Amino acid sequence: MKTFEVIWKGLMIGLLVSAPMGPTGVLCLQRTLSKGRWYGFITGLGAMLSDVIYATISCLGLGVIIGFIETNEIWLRWIGSIGLGIFGLYTFGYNPVSSLSTQREKQVSYTYDLITGFLLTFSNALIVLLYIGLYAHFHFVAQEYSLWMLAGGIGCIGLGAMIWWFFITWIVAAVKRWVGFNLRDIWIVNRTVGSLIMIISIVGIILLCL
């Protein structure tokens, strides 16, 4: 049962970290439209590798102070839920393509797309704060979870991110083929994701009040 908990929590965290359309997401979709679906997906895999590294760093950092977390679990869950809500609100209102150039890229290689996706995501060290908030919200780091369970959970974070990039590139490629797709409509994705994150935050706050 605990193993299943770690799996679904890891998948949810991976999806929530990857879904907002920041610079990496925009780059992924831009390459999907200009070069093809698999170029966009490989860019997303690069971002996923960076996410796994930061997820591990965040988990290790929380593991060091796990006693403090257990003692102050309620307050940390409050902070995590409120922080998640603020992040959702920011995502809802943020237009990541307001100053984006829509010039077509040359088809270089999958390796190039993987590396650039990784470096662009890895350059944003503040993602650690998002992980800490999500860990607190989902109670991901707990004493009852073994080291191997947490390692599997981090793997599930990577899997959740991979599922997101596979899904979003498939959707964009399909929509482009059927009805056309404009990069400047990506804000719709952000508003949808932002709304979902805010709903999760509100549910978390309501559960804390019960």
NUZANU-549212 format. One record per atom (N, C-alpha, C): x, y, z. Coordinates in pm, whole numbers, padded with zeros to 5 digits, always signed. Layout:
<pts>
XYZ ...
</pts>
This chain:
<pts>
+00083-00121+00000 +00000+00000+00000 +00087+00125+00000 +00190+00126+00083 +00279+00241+00089 +00354+00258-00042 +00390+00144-00104 +00458+00151-00233 +00369+00217-00336 +00241+00182-00336 +00147+00243-00430 +00134+00393-00404 +00135+00432-00277 +00128+00574-00242 +00245+00651-00300 +00365+00596-00283 +00485+00662-00334 +00478+00673-00487 +00426+00569-00552 +00418+00569-00698 +00326+00680-00748 +00204+00687-00695 +00111+00786-00747 +00152+00927-00707 +00212+00943-00590 +00260+01076-00551 +00374+01120-00642 +00465+01028-00673 +00576+01061-00763 +00525+01100-00901 +00429+01024-00953 +00372+01055-01085 +00306+01192-01085 +00231+01223-00980 +00163+01351-00972 +00264+01466-00966 +00367+01450-00885 +00469+01555-00873 +00538+01576-01007 +00573+01468-01075 +00637+01479-01205 +00550+01552-01306 +00420+01522-01307 +00328+01588-01399 +00314+01736-01366 +00300+01768-01237 +00278+01907-01197 +00400+01994-01220 +00519+01936-01203 +00642+02013-01227 +00660+02041-01376 +00623+01947-01460 +00648+01959-01604 +00541+02037-01678 +00417+02034-01629 +00306+02086-01707 +00308+02236-01734 +00344+02323-01638 +00343+02467-01669 +00434+02500-01788 +00384+02584-01878 +00458+02616-01999 +00557+02729-01976 +00669+02697-01915 +00778+02792-01901 +00865+02789-02025 +00987+02843-02017 +01076+02846-02135 +01101+02709-02196 +01120+02606-02112 +01146+02472-02165 +01023+02417-02237 +00907+02438-02179 +00785+02391-02243 +00761+02458-02378 +00787+02589-02382 +00770+02661-02508 +00869+02609-02612 +00995+02587-02570 +01096+02534-02662 +01055+02397-02714 +01001+02314-02625 +00955+02181-02663 +00845+02188-02769 +00746+02275-02746 +00636+02286-02840 +00681+02353-02970 +00772+02448-02959 +00824+02513-03079 +00894+02411-03169 +00972+02324-03110 +01041+02222-03189 +00944+02118-03243 +00839+02089-03166 +00738+01996-03215 +00673+02050-03342 +00645+02180-03342 +00578+02242-03456 +00672+02261-03575 +00797+02298-03547 +00887+02334-03656 +00971+02217-03708 +00999+02118-03622 +01090+02009-03661 +01024+01872-03658 +00919+01858-03579 +00853+01728-03568 +00835+01686-03424 +00742+01594-03402 +00703+01556-03267 +00819+01501-03186 +00902+01414-03246 +01005+01347-03168 +01117+01441-03126 +01140+01548-03203 +01238+01648-03162 +01189+01721-03036 +01058+01749-03034 +01001+01811-02914 +01004+01718-02795 +00974+01590-02819 +00974+01492-02710 +01113+01475-02651 +01216+01469-02735 +01353+01455-02687 +01394+01577-02605 +01349+01696-02646 +01374+01817-02567 +01312+01802-02428 +01190+01747-02424 +01124+01722-02296 +01199+01621-02212 +01258+01520-02275 +01337+01421-02200 +01458+01487-02135 +01519+01582-02205 +01630+01656-02146 +01585+01730-02021 +01467+01791-02030 +01411+01859-01912 +01382+01760-01801 +01334+01641-01838 +01304+01537-01738 +01429+01496-01661 +01543+01482-01731 +01667+01446-01663 +01706+01551-01560 +01690+01677-01597 +01718+01785-01502 +01623+01779-01383 +01494+01753-01412 +01395+01743-01305 +01430+01633-01205 +01476+01519-01255 +01512+01407-01167 +01629+01446-01076 +01726+01519-01131 +01840+01564-01050 +01792+01656-00939 +01710+01755-00973 +01662+01848-00873 +01566+01780-00774 +01489+01682-00822 +01402+01607-00731 +01485+01531-00629 +01598+01474-00674 +01686+01401-00583 +01750+01494-00482 +01799+01609-00530 +01861+01707-00440 +01761+01754-00335 +01639+01783-00379 +01536+01828-00286 +01502+01720-00184 +01494+01596-00231 +01460+01484-00142 +01569+01463-00038 +01695+01470-00080 +01807+01454+00013 +01808+01566+00115 +01780+01687+00068 +01778+01800+00160 +01668+01786+00263 +01552+01736+00219 +01443+01715+00314 +01473+01598+00407 +01542+01498+00353 +01575+01382+00436 +01662+01418+00555 +01748+01516+00538 +01837+01559+00647 +01757+01619+00761 +01647+01686+00728 +01568+01753+00832 +01431+01686+00849 +01427+01554+00824 +01299+01484+00827 +01232+01490+00965 +01312+01494+01073 +01255+01506+01206 +01180+01637+01222 +01240+01744+01171 +01175+01875+01176 +01045+01873+01095 +01047+01805+00983 +00929+01797+00897 +00816+01725+00969 +00851+01611+01033 +00747+01535+01103 +00688+01616+01217 +00771+01693+01286 +00724+01771+01400 +00634+01886+01356 +00667+01945+01243 +00593+02063+01195 +00515+02032+01068 +00468+01910+01058 +00404+01865+00935 +00285+01952+00895 +00198+01988+00990 +00078+02064+00958 +00113+02201+00900 +00207+02270+00968 +00246+02403+00919 +00311+02394+00781 +00394+02294+00762 +00460+02279+00633 +00360+02246+00523 +00258+02168+00557 +00156+02137+00457 +00074+02262+00423 +00049+02346+00524 -00017+02473+00498 +00066+02559+00403 +00195+02571+00435 +00285+02651+00351 +00294+02593+00211 +00307+02460+00202 +00315+02395+00072 +00189+02416-00010 +00071+02403+00052 -00055+02419-00020 -00074+02563-00067 -00043+02659+00022 -00057+02800-00016 +00043+02836-00125 +00167+02787-00110 +00268+02813-00212 +00229+02753-00346 +00168+02635-00341 +00122+02571-00464 +00012+02653-00530 -00076+02711-00447 -00182+02796-00500 -00126+02921-00568 -00026+02982-00505 +00038+03100-00563 +00104+03065-00695 +00171+02949-00697 +00234+02904-00821 +00131+02880-00931 +00017+02821-00894 -00090+02799-00990 -00146+02929-01045 -00161+03029-00956 -00212+03160-00998 -00114+03227-01094 +00016+03217-01063 +00119+03273-01150 +00117+03204-01286 +00106+03072-01284 +00102+02996-01409 -00020+03035-01493 -00133+03055-01425 -00257+03091-01493 -00242+03223-01569 -00173+03319-01509 -00163+03452-01570 -00041+03474-01656 +00051+03378-01657 +00178+03397-01729 +00165+03358-01875 +00207+03448-01965 +00209+03419-02108 +00354+03397-02149 +00398+03274-02164 +00540+03246-02188 +00588+03278-02328 +00496+03310-02418 +00539+03335-02556 +00519+03481-02596 +00507+03570-02499 +00482+03710-02530 +00594+03774-02610 +00716+03725-02589 +00829+03782-02663 +00906+03674-02738 +00836+03568-02774 +00901+03455-02839 +00913+03476-02989 +01029+03447-03043 +01047+03447-03187 +00998+03314-03242 +00918+03318-03347 +00860+03195-03403 +00938+03147-03525 +01062+03189-03539 +01141+03143-03652 +01163+02993-03642 +01165+02929-03757 +01186+02785-03762 +01330+02751-03731 +01348+02640-03657 +01482+02594-03624 +01530+02493-03728 +01659+02485-03743 +01716+02382-03829 +01711+02249-03757 +01691+02142-03832 +01692+02009-03773 +01837+01968-03750 +01882+01980-03627 +02022+01950-03597 +02036+01803-03561 +02001+01766-03439 +02007+01626-03397 +01929+01609-03268 +01893+01485-03240 +01825+01456-03114 +01917+01486-02995 +02045+01459-03010 +02140+01485-02901 +02142+01632-02865 +02145+01718-02966 +02144+01862-02944 +02018+01904-02870 +01903+01852-02911 +01777+01887-02847 +01773+01838-02703 +01826+01718-02681 +01830+01664-02545 +01914+01751-02453 +02033+01789-02499 +02125+01869-02418 +02069+02008-02391 +02014+02073-02494 +01961+02207-02474 +01839+02206-02382 +01755+02103-02395 +01641+02090-02304 +01685+02072-02160 +01791+01992-02142 +01846+01970-02008 +01904+02098-01950 +01987+02167-02028 +02055+02286-01977 +01958+02399-01946 +01856+02415-02031 +01760+02522-02008 +01683+02499-01878 +01647+02375-01852 +01575+02342-01728 +01668+02346-01608 +01790+02296-01624 +01885+02290-01513 +01929+02429-01468 +01918+02527-01558 +01959+02664-01523 +01863+02729-01424 +01746+02670-01404 +01647+02725-01311 +01652+02650-01179 +01748+02690-01094 +01766+02621-00966 +01650+02646-00869 +01570+02749-00896 +01458+02780-00807 +01351+02671-00809 +01363+02576-00903 +01267+02467-00908 +01273+02382-00781 +01386+02390-00710 +01398+02318-00582 +01289+02363-00486 +01258+02493-00486 +01153+02545-00396 +01018+02485-00432 +00994+02467-00561 +00868+02405-00604 +00862+02260-00557 +00973+02189-00569 +00976+02051-00522 +00949+02043-00372 +01010+02131-00295 +00991+02129-00150 +00843+02151-00117 +00780+02246-00187 +00638+02271-00165 +00552+02150-00201 +00584+02086-00313 +00508+01967-00355 +00532+01850-00261 +00656+01832-00216 +00685+01725-00121 +00605+01742+00007 +00599+01868+00055 +00524+01894+00177 +00374+01873+00153 +00326+01918+00037 +00183+01907+00008 +00139+01761-00002 +00219+01679-00067 +00184+01539-00087 +00241+01446+00021 +00312+01505+00118 +00373+01423+00224 +00459+01314+00162 +00546+01357+00071 +00624+01262-00009 +00743+01205+00068 +00805+01286+00152 +00920+01241+00231 +00872+01213+00373 +00865+01086+00409 +00814+01047+00541 +00900+00934+00598 +00901+00922+00729 +00983+00822+00796 +00941+00680+00761 +00812+00661+00730 +00766+00525+00700 +00808+00479+00561 +00861+00568+00480 +00908+00531+00347 +01056+00495+00353 +01090+00379+00302 +01230+00337+00301 +01307+00414+00193 +01440+00401+00199 +01525+00467+00101 +01493+00418-00040 +01469+00287-00052 +01439+00231-00183 +01303+00277-00235 +01208+00297-00144 +01077+00347-00184 +01088+00490-00236 +01169+00572-00167 +01188+00711-00211 +01261+00715-00345 +01359+00625-00361 +01431+00619-00489 +01334+00583-00601 +01244+00488-00573 +01142+00452-00671 +01047+00568-00696 +01017+00644-00590 +00930+00760-00605 +00991+00866-00694 +01122+00889-00679 +01191+00984-00765 +01190+00935-00910 +01207+00804-00926 +01196+00747-01060 +01058+00772-01119 +00954+00765-01035 +00818+00791-01081 +00798+00938-01115 +00872+01028-01047 +00868+01169-01083 +00918+01185-01227 +01030+01117-01257 +01082+01119-01393 +00983+01059-01492 +00917+00949-01452 +00819+00886-01539 +00700+00977-01563 +00656+01047-01456 +00545+01140-01471 +00579+01253-01568 +00703+01303-01559 +00747+01407-01651 +00752+01354-01794 +00801+01231-01809 +00809+01172-01942 +00670+01153-02002 +00574+01110-01921 +00436+01093-01968 +00380+01227-02016 +00410+01335-01940 +00360+01466-01980 +00416+01508-02116 +00549+01495-02133 +00609+01539-02259 +00563+01453-02376 +00542+01324-02352 +00490+01236-02457 +00348+01279-02496 +00268+01307-02394 +00128+01344-02417 +00116+01479-02488 +00188+01581-02438 +00171+01715-02492 +00225+01724-02635 +00336+01655-02664 +00387+01660-02802 +00294+01585-02897 +00233+01477-02850 +00136+01405-02932 +00015+01492-02962 -00035+01562-02860 -00151+01649-02878 -00120+01762-02975 -00005+01828-02956 +00031+01941-03042 +00049+01896-03187 +00118+01782-03205 +00139+01731-03341 +00006+01694-03407 -00086+01636-03329 -00216+01598-03384 -00300+01720-03419 -00301+01818-03328 -00379+01940-03353 -00324+02014-03474 -00191+02020-03485 -00129+02086-03601 -00172+02017-03731 -00176+01885-03727 -00212+01809-03847 -00360+01826-03883 -00445+01838-03782 -00588+01841-03807 -00641+01983-03832 -00607+02076-03742 -00667+02210-03752 -00564+02322-03750 -00438+02291-03733 -00338+02397-03722 -00320+02437-03576 -00204+02490-03544 -00173+02527-03406 -00080+02646-03407 -00111+02747-03327 -00030+02867-03319 +00042+02870-03184 +00173+02894-03189 +00249+02900-03064 +00192+03002-02967 +00133+03107-03018 +00083+03212-02930 -00048+03172-02861 -00095+03053-02890 -00212+03001-02818 -00172+02912-02700 -00042+02903-02673 +00004+02816-02564 -00048+02865-02429 -00081+02993-02420 -00131+03046-02293 -00254+02970-02246 -00330+02908-02341 -00446+02828-02303 -00402+02708-02217 -00289+02647-02258 -00235+02535-02180 -00199+02582-02040 -00133+02698-02031 -00093+02750-01900 -00215+02779-01812 -00319+02833-01871 -00438+02863-01792 -00505+02735-01741 -00507+02634-01825 -00565+02506-01783 -00483+02444-01670 -00350+02441-01690 -00262+02383-01587 -00268+02465-01460 -00265+02598-01473 -00272+02684-01355 -00400+02661-01276 -00511+02644-01347 -00639+02617-01280 -00634+02485-01205 -00575+02383-01268 -00564+02252-01204 -00479+02260-01077 -00367+02331-01084 -00280+02345-00967 -00352+02418-00855 -00426+02523-00888 -00500+02597-00785 -00607+02509-00722 -00671+02424-00802 -00773+02333-00747 -00709+02236-00649 -00592+02180-00686 -00522+02090-00595 -00485+02161-00466 -00441+02287-00478 -00406+02365-00360 -00528+02387-00270 -00641+02422-00329 -00763+02446-00252 -00809+02319-00182 -00803+02205-00254 -00841+02077-00193 -00752+02047-00074 -00620+02072-00088 -00527+02049+00022 -00559+02133+00142 -00594+02261+00119 -00627+02352+00230 -00757+02308+00298 -00855+02265+00216 -00982+02219+00274 -00959+02096+00363 -00875+02003+00316 -00847+01883+00395 -00776+01917+00525 -00690+02020+00521 -00622+02063+00644 -00720+02125+00744 -00827+02183+00694 -00925+02249+00782 -01024+02151+00844 -01033+02031+00786 -01129+01932+00837 -01080+01869+00967 
</pts>
